Amino acid sequence: MRHRNLARILLAICVGFFFISTVSAQSKTLPQAVRLLAQQAFKSEKAATVQQCFLKGIQKLHSPSEKIQAFEVLADYESLAGLYEAAAEHYKSAAFISDHQGSQRRILLIKALRAILSSGDDTAALKLAESLEAHIPYPPQKEDYTLHVYRLWLDFRLGYKPYDRLKQFLNDSHYASFHPALLFSLWWFSQDAGAKERLEKRYPNSIENAVVQGKTELKPSVFWYLMPRSGTALDNFNHTIQQKTQTSKTKNQKTKKQSSTPQWHQVGFFKSARHAKKLARELQQKGFSVKITKESRKNGAVFYTVLVAHKANTVIKLRDAGYESVPVF
């Protein structure tokens, strides 16, 4: 597995429940009818068209199993596209078709919880989390430890300080897949020097350690569990994103209305030119058209953004190659 790309780390953070939403990656397990539906839907570059195609096609599927998997593929796609509210609803749709007594329903509802947290709707997230917590089986299953961690992050966002619980998770092997993210959370929220040292020592190749070392920047798509957060660091990050979006809009307004199709896909954002060039070379070797943009700020800091040119199915191809991306319009 890749240790440096963002997709691998995101999958690790989500302890295996965030399944890759590409047809090729799931072709061996998806029923033929669902696979054909997904292939047809993903021919479009517009999210709304993809969603419409899926929803129409799901109505024509015969078995509950096919409908569950189609809803899940659609929801995974929506999560990648940042359509978190729609993703949550479609994870729920899949869940309520599934066996009420089985673990599949809980797994799908926990994925819905993650989507709701990503959307920033903490009230809805709390309601769903409490409902799931009320029915945790004994002994807890793997997905229930994921639920515990999601609730921990939600409590931080709600203004609580569950540091004792966080430290307990760090000493429990059931949460081992989350330990890099939990150490980073402890450092992020409390500036705990011990957490930073453990992160650097135990997980030197993690994206969390890369942020601590200043080799890359916080991205909401990866560090969704920390958002929103008050403070200068996130304020500056959000200002940069808004600045980039506004600049893009201003340039396009002179000639045409802003396109609903992304022009580029951001794969990396670094303080180090060397790291940016390394990622760019990797992407070029895999056949992507890549450019690096340089941004200088008033305080003298310089940042490098690695962008992949948009083409048909670029998001799917990047996911197949093991990269997470964020669309840039």
MIDRENMAR-674525 format. One record per residue (C-alpha): residue in one letter; x, y, z. Coordinates in Angstrom, 1 decimal, padded with zeros to 4 digits. Each point is the difference from the previous one (the first is absolute). Layout:
N
+------+--------+--------+--------+
: rest :     px :     py :     pz :
+------+--------+--------+--------+
:    A :      X :      Y :      Z :
...
+------+--------+--------+--------+
This chain:
329
+------+--------+--------+--------+
: rest :     px :     py :     pz :
+------+--------+--------+--------+
:    M :  000.0 :  000.0 :  000.0 :
:    R :  001.1 :  003.6 : -000.6 :
:    H :  001.0 :  001.8 :  003.2 :
:    R :  000.2 :  003.5 : -001.3 :
:    N : -003.1 :  000.6 : -002.1 :
:    L : -003.1 :  001.5 :  001.6 :
:    A : -002.4 : -002.7 : -001.2 :
:    R :  001.8 : -002.7 :  002.0 :
:    I :  000.0 :  002.1 :  003.2 :
:    L : -003.7 :  000.9 : -000.4 :
:    L : -000.8 : -003.7 : -000.3 :
:    A :  002.1 : -000.7 :  003.1 :
:    I : -001.7 :  002.8 :  002.0 :
:    C : -003.4 : -001.5 : -000.9 :
:    V :  001.2 : -003.5 :  001.1 :
:    G : -001.0 : -001.6 : -003.3 :
:    F : -003.7 :  001.1 : -000.1 :
:    F :  000.5 :  002.6 : -002.7 :
:    F : -000.1 : -002.3 : -003.0 :
:    I :  001.5 :  001.2 : -003.4 :
:    S : -002.8 :  001.2 : -002.2 :
:    T :  001.2 : -001.0 : -003.4 :
:    V : -001.5 : -002.6 : -002.2 :
:    S :  003.4 : -001.6 : -000.9 :
:    A :  000.9 : -000.4 :  003.7 :
:    Q : -003.2 : -001.7 :  000.8 :
:    S : -000.6 : -001.9 : -003.2 :
:    K :  000.8 : -003.4 :  001.6 :
:    T : -002.6 :  000.4 :  002.7 :
:    L : -002.8 :  002.1 : -001.5 :
:    P : -002.9 : -001.8 : -001.7 :
:    Q :  000.0 :  000.4 : -003.7 :
:    A : -003.1 :  002.2 :  000.0 :
:    V :  001.5 :  002.4 :  002.5 :
:    R :  003.4 :  000.0 : -001.9 :
:    L : -001.8 :  000.9 : -003.2 :
:    L : -002.0 :  002.7 :  001.7 :
:    A :  003.1 :  001.6 :  001.5 :
:    Q :  001.9 : -000.2 : -003.3 :
:    Q : -002.9 :  001.8 : -001.8 :
:    A : -000.3 :  002.7 :  002.7 :
:    F :  003.8 :  000.7 :  000.2 :
:    K :  000.0 :  000.8 : -003.7 :
:    S : -001.2 :  003.5 :  001.0 :
:    E :  002.4 :  002.6 :  001.4 :
:    K : -002.9 :  001.8 :  001.8 :
:    A : -000.9 : -001.1 :  003.5 :
:    A : -003.7 :  000.7 : -000.4 :
:    T : -000.1 : -002.2 : -003.1 :
:    V :  001.8 : -002.8 :  001.8 :
:    Q : -002.5 :  000.2 :  002.9 :
:    Q : -003.0 :  000.1 : -002.3 :
:    C :  001.2 : -003.0 : -001.9 :
:    F :  000.6 : -002.0 :  003.2 :
:    L : -003.3 :  000.8 :  001.5 :
:    K : -002.0 : -000.9 : -003.1 :
:    G :  002.0 : -003.2 : -000.4 :
:    I : -000.4 : -001.0 :  003.6 :
:    Q : -003.8 :  000.0 : -000.5 :
:    K :  000.4 : -002.7 : -002.7 :
:    L :  002.2 : -002.3 :  002.1 :
:    H : -001.7 : -003.1 :  001.2 :
:    S :  001.7 : -001.3 :  003.1 :
:    P :  000.5 :  001.8 :  003.3 :
:    S :  003.7 : -000.9 : -000.1 :
:    E :  000.4 :  001.8 : -003.3 :
:    K : -001.8 :  003.1 :  001.2 :
:    I :  002.2 :  000.1 :  003.2 :
:    Q :  003.2 : -000.2 : -002.0 :
:    A : -001.1 :  002.5 : -002.6 :
:    F : -001.0 :  002.6 :  002.7 :
:    E :  003.3 : -000.6 :  001.7 :
:    V :  002.0 :  000.5 : -003.2 :
:    L : -001.9 :  003.2 : -000.6 :
:    A :  000.5 :  001.2 :  003.6 :
:    D :  003.8 : -000.7 : -000.2 :
:    Y :  000.1 :  002.0 : -003.3 :
:    E : -001.9 :  002.9 :  001.7 :
:    S :  002.4 :  000.0 :  002.9 :
:    L :  003.0 :  000.3 : -002.3 :
:    A : -001.8 :  002.8 : -001.8 :
:    G : -000.7 :  001.9 :  003.2 :
:    L : -003.7 : -000.6 : -000.2 :
:    Y : -000.2 : -001.1 :  003.6 :
:    E : -003.7 :  000.6 :  000.7 :
:    A : -001.0 : -002.1 : -003.0 :
:    A :  002.5 : -002.6 :  000.9 :
:    A : -001.4 : -000.3 :  003.5 :
:    E : -003.5 : -000.4 : -001.3 :
:    H :  001.0 : -002.7 : -002.4 :
:    Y :  002.0 : -001.9 :  002.6 :
:    K : -003.2 :  000.1 :  002.1 :
:    S : -002.0 : -001.2 : -003.0 :
:    A :  002.3 : -003.0 : -000.3 :
:    A : -000.1 : -000.6 :  003.7 :
:    F : -003.8 : -000.2 :  000.3 :
:    I : -000.2 : -002.5 : -002.8 :
:    S :  002.5 : -002.3 :  001.7 :
:    D : -000.7 : -002.6 :  002.7 :
:    H : -001.0 :  001.8 :  003.2 :
:    Q :  001.9 : -002.6 :  002.2 :
:    G :  003.2 : -000.1 : -002.0 :
:    S :  003.2 :  002.1 :  000.3 :
:    Q : -000.4 :  001.3 : -003.6 :
:    R : -002.6 :  002.5 :  001.1 :
:    R :  002.2 :  001.3 :  002.8 :
:    I :  003.0 :  000.3 : -002.3 :
:    L : -002.1 :  002.0 : -002.5 :
:    L : -001.4 :  002.3 :  002.7 :
:    I :  003.5 :  000.6 :  001.3 :
:    K :  001.0 :  001.0 : -003.5 :
:    A : -003.0 :  002.3 :  000.0 :
:    L :  001.2 :  001.5 :  003.3 :
:    R :  003.4 :  000.7 : -001.6 :
:    A : -001.6 :  001.8 : -002.9 :
:    I : -002.1 :  002.1 :  002.4 :
:    L :  003.0 :  000.9 :  002.0 :
:    S :  001.8 :  001.0 : -003.2 :
:    S : -002.9 :  002.2 : -000.9 :
:    G :  000.3 :  001.9 :  003.3 :
:    D : -003.5 : -000.8 :  001.2 :
:    D :  001.0 : -000.8 :  003.6 :
:    T : -003.6 : -000.1 :  001.2 :
:    A : -001.0 : -002.7 : -002.4 :
:    A :  003.2 : -001.8 :  000.7 :
:    L : -000.6 :  000.0 :  003.7 :
:    K : -003.6 : -001.4 : -000.5 :
:    L :  001.2 : -002.9 : -002.2 :
:    A :  003.0 : -000.7 :  002.2 :
:    E : -002.1 : -000.3 :  003.1 :
:    S : -002.5 : -002.3 : -001.8 :
:    L :  002.9 : -002.3 : -001.1 :
:    E :  001.6 :  000.1 :  003.5 :
:    A : -003.3 : -001.1 :  001.6 :
:    H :  000.2 : -003.3 : -001.9 :
:    I :  003.7 : -001.0 :  000.2 :
:    P :  000.1 : -003.8 :  000.3 :
:    Y :  002.1 : -001.9 :  002.5 :
:    P :  002.8 : -000.7 : -000.7 :
:    P :  000.4 :  003.1 : -002.3 :
:    Q :  000.8 : -000.7 : -003.6 :
:    K :  002.7 :  001.7 : -002.1 :
:    E : -002.4 :  002.6 : -001.3 :
:    D : -000.9 :  001.0 :  003.6 :
:    Y :  003.6 :  001.1 :  000.7 :
:    T : -000.3 :  002.2 : -003.0 :
:    L : -003.2 :  001.5 :  001.4 :
:    H :  001.8 :  000.6 :  003.4 :
:    V :  002.7 :  002.1 : -001.8 :
:    Y : -002.5 :  001.9 : -002.1 :
:    R : -001.9 :  000.9 :  003.2 :
:    L :  003.3 :  001.1 :  001.6 :
:    W :  000.7 :  002.4 : -002.9 :
:    L : -003.6 :  001.2 :  000.1 :
:    D :  000.3 :  000.8 :  003.7 :
:    F :  003.1 :  002.1 : -000.7 :
:    R : -001.9 :  001.9 : -002.6 :
:    L : -002.9 :  000.6 :  002.4 :
:    G :  002.4 :  001.7 :  002.4 :
:    Y :  000.7 : -002.8 :  002.4 :
:    K :  003.5 : -001.1 :  001.0 :
:    P : -000.1 : -003.9 :  000.1 :
:    Y :  003.8 : -000.3 :  000.4 :
:    D : -000.2 : -002.9 :  002.4 :
:    R : -002.1 : -002.0 : -002.4 :
:    L :  002.4 :  000.9 : -002.8 :
:    K :  003.0 : -001.2 :  002.0 :
:    Q : -001.9 : -003.2 :  000.9 :
:    F : -000.5 : -000.7 : -003.7 :
:    L :  003.7 :  000.6 : -000.6 :
:    N :  000.8 : -002.8 :  002.5 :
:    D : -002.6 : -002.5 : -001.5 :
:    S :  001.0 : -002.2 : -002.9 :
:    H : -003.6 :  000.0 : -001.3 :
:    Y :  000.6 :  003.5 : -001.2 :
:    A :  003.5 : -000.6 : -001.5 :
:    S : -001.1 :  001.0 : -003.5 :
:    F : -001.0 :  003.3 :  001.4 :
:    H :  003.1 :  000.7 :  002.1 :
:    P :  001.8 :  002.4 : -002.5 :
:    A : -003.2 :  002.0 : -000.3 :
:    L : -000.6 :  000.0 :  003.8 :
:    L :  003.6 :  001.0 :  000.7 :
:    F : -000.4 :  002.8 : -002.5 :
:    S : -003.3 :  001.0 :  001.6 :
:    L :  001.6 :  000.2 :  003.4 :
:    W :  002.8 :  002.2 : -001.3 :
:    W : -002.4 :  002.1 : -002.0 :
:    F : -002.4 :  000.7 :  002.8 :
:    S :  002.4 :  000.3 :  002.9 :
:    Q :  003.5 :  000.5 : -001.6 :
:    D :  001.1 : -003.0 :  002.0 :
:    A :  003.7 : -000.4 : -000.7 :
:    G :  000.0 : -003.7 :  001.0 :
:    A : -002.7 : -000.7 : -002.6 :
:    K :  002.1 :  001.7 : -002.6 :
:    E :  003.1 : -002.0 :  001.0 :
:    R : -001.9 : -003.3 : -000.1 :
:    L : -001.4 :  000.8 : -003.4 :
:    E :  003.4 :  000.9 : -001.4 :
:    K :  001.6 : -003.2 :  001.5 :
:    R : -002.8 : -002.6 : -000.7 :
:    Y : -001.6 :  001.3 : -003.2 :
:    P :  002.8 :  001.9 : -001.9 :
:    N : -001.6 : -000.6 : -003.4 :
:    S : -003.6 :  001.0 :  001.0 :
:    I : -001.7 :  003.1 : -001.4 :
:    E : -000.6 :  001.1 :  003.6 :
:    N :  003.8 :  000.1 :  000.6 :
:    A :  000.5 :  001.8 : -003.4 :
:    V : -002.3 :  002.8 :  001.3 :
:    V :  001.9 :  000.2 :  003.3 :
:    Q :  003.3 :  000.2 : -001.9 :
:    G : -001.3 :  002.7 : -002.3 :
:    K :  000.3 : -002.2 : -003.1 :
:    T : -003.7 :  000.3 : -000.9 :
:    E : -003.0 :  002.0 :  001.0 :
:    L : -003.3 : -000.8 :  001.6 :
:    K : -002.7 : -000.9 : -002.5 :
:    P : -003.7 : -000.4 :  001.1 :
:    S : -000.4 : -003.0 : -002.2 :
:    V :  002.6 : -001.9 :  002.0 :
:    F : -000.3 :  001.6 :  003.4 :
:    W : -003.8 :  000.3 : -000.1 :
:    Y : -000.2 : -001.1 :  003.7 :
:    L :  001.7 :  003.3 :  001.1 :
:    M : -002.3 :  002.3 : -001.9 :
:    P : -001.2 :  002.5 :  000.8 :
:    R :  002.5 :  001.4 :  002.5 :
:    S :  000.6 :  003.5 :  001.2 :
:    G :  003.6 :  001.3 :  000.0 :
:    T :  002.5 :  001.7 : -002.2 :
:    A :  001.2 : -003.1 : -001.8 :
:    L : -003.4 : -001.0 : -001.4 :
:    D : -001.0 :  003.6 : -000.6 :
:    N :  003.1 :  000.5 : -002.2 :
:    F : -000.8 : -003.3 : -001.7 :
:    N : -003.6 :  000.9 : -000.7 :
:    H :  001.1 :  003.5 : -001.2 :
:    T :  002.4 : -001.6 : -002.5 :
:    I : -002.7 : -002.3 : -001.4 :
:    Q : -002.5 :  002.9 : -000.3 :
:    Q :  002.7 :  002.1 : -001.6 :
:    K :  000.7 : -002.6 : -002.6 :
:    T : -003.7 : -000.5 : -000.7 :
:    Q : -000.6 :  003.7 : -000.3 :
:    T :  003.0 :  000.4 : -002.3 :
:    S : -001.3 : -002.7 : -002.3 :
:    K : -003.4 :  001.5 : -000.1 :
:    T :  001.3 :  003.4 : -000.8 :
:    K :  002.0 : -001.2 : -002.9 :
:    N : -002.9 : -002.0 : -001.4 :
:    Q : -002.6 :  002.8 :  000.4 :
:    K :  001.7 :  002.1 : -002.6 :
:    T : -000.7 : -002.6 : -002.7 :
:    K : -002.7 : -002.4 :  001.1 :
:    K : -001.9 : -001.3 :  003.0 :
:    Q :  001.8 : -002.3 :  002.3 :
:    S :  000.0 : -003.6 : -001.3 :
:    S : -001.5 : -002.8 :  002.0 :
:    T :  002.8 : -002.2 : -001.2 :
:    P :  003.3 :  000.2 :  001.8 :
:    Q :  003.1 :  001.2 : -001.9 :
:    W :  002.5 : -001.7 :  002.3 :
:    H :  000.2 : -002.5 :  002.8 :
:    Q :  002.2 :  001.0 :  003.0 :
:    V :  002.0 : -003.1 :  001.2 :
:    G :  002.5 :  001.7 :  002.3 :
:    F :  000.8 :  003.3 :  001.8 :
:    F :  003.5 :  000.3 :  001.4 :
:    K :  002.4 :  002.4 :  001.6 :
:    S :  002.9 : -001.9 : -001.6 :
:    A :  000.6 :  000.3 : -003.8 :
:    R :  001.9 : -003.3 :  000.2 :
:    H : -003.0 : -001.9 :  001.3 :
:    A : -002.3 :  001.7 : -002.6 :
:    K :  002.4 : -001.0 : -002.8 :
:    K :  000.2 : -003.6 :  001.2 :
:    L : -003.8 : -000.3 :  000.0 :
:    A : -000.2 :  001.6 : -003.4 :
:    R :  002.5 : -002.5 : -001.5 :
:    E : -001.9 : -002.9 :  001.5 :
:    L : -003.2 :  001.3 : -001.6 :
:    Q :  001.7 :  000.6 : -003.4 :
:    Q :  001.4 : -003.5 :  000.0 :
:    K : -003.6 : -001.2 :  000.4 :
:    G : -001.1 :  001.9 : -003.1 :
:    F : -001.6 :  003.1 :  001.6 :
:    S :  000.5 :  003.5 : -001.3 :
:    V :  001.4 :  001.9 :  003.0 :
:    K :  001.0 :  003.6 :  001.0 :
:    I :  001.4 :  001.6 :  003.1 :
:    T : -001.1 :  003.4 :  001.1 :
:    K :  002.0 :  002.2 :  002.3 :
:    E : -001.7 :  002.3 :  002.5 :
:    S :  001.9 :  002.6 :  002.1 :
:    R : -001.7 :  001.6 :  003.0 :
:    K :  000.5 :  003.3 :  001.7 :
:    N :  001.8 : -001.6 :  002.9 :
:    G :  002.6 : -001.4 : -002.4 :
:    A : -001.2 : -003.6 :  000.1 :
:    V : -000.1 : -001.8 : -003.4 :
:    F : -002.4 : -002.9 : -000.8 :
:    Y : -000.1 : -002.4 : -002.9 :
:    T : -003.2 : -001.5 : -001.4 :
:    V :  000.1 : -003.2 : -002.1 :
:    L : -002.8 :  000.0 : -002.6 :
:    V : -001.2 : -002.6 : -002.5 :
:    A : -001.8 :  001.2 : -003.1 :
:    H : -003.6 : -001.0 : -000.2 :
:    K : -001.0 : -002.6 : -002.6 :
:    A : -002.8 : -002.5 : -000.2 :
:    N : -000.1 : -002.2 :  003.1 :
:    T :  003.1 :  001.7 :  001.6 :
:    V : -001.3 : -000.5 :  003.5 :
:    I : -000.6 : -003.7 : -000.6 :
:    K :  003.4 : -000.4 : -001.6 :
:    L :  001.7 :  001.8 :  002.9 :
:    R : -001.8 : -002.2 :  002.5 :
:    D :  001.1 : -003.1 : -002.0 :
:    A :  003.6 :  001.2 :  000.2 :
:    G : -000.3 :  000.5 :  003.8 :
:    Y : -000.4 :  003.8 :  000.2 :
:    E : -002.6 :  002.2 :  001.6 :
:    S : -000.9 :  003.2 : -001.8 :
:    V : -001.9 :  003.2 :  000.5 :
:    P : -001.7 :  001.6 : -003.0 :
:    V :  001.1 :  003.6 : -001.0 :
:    F : -002.5 :  001.9 : -002.1 :
+------+--------+--------+--------+
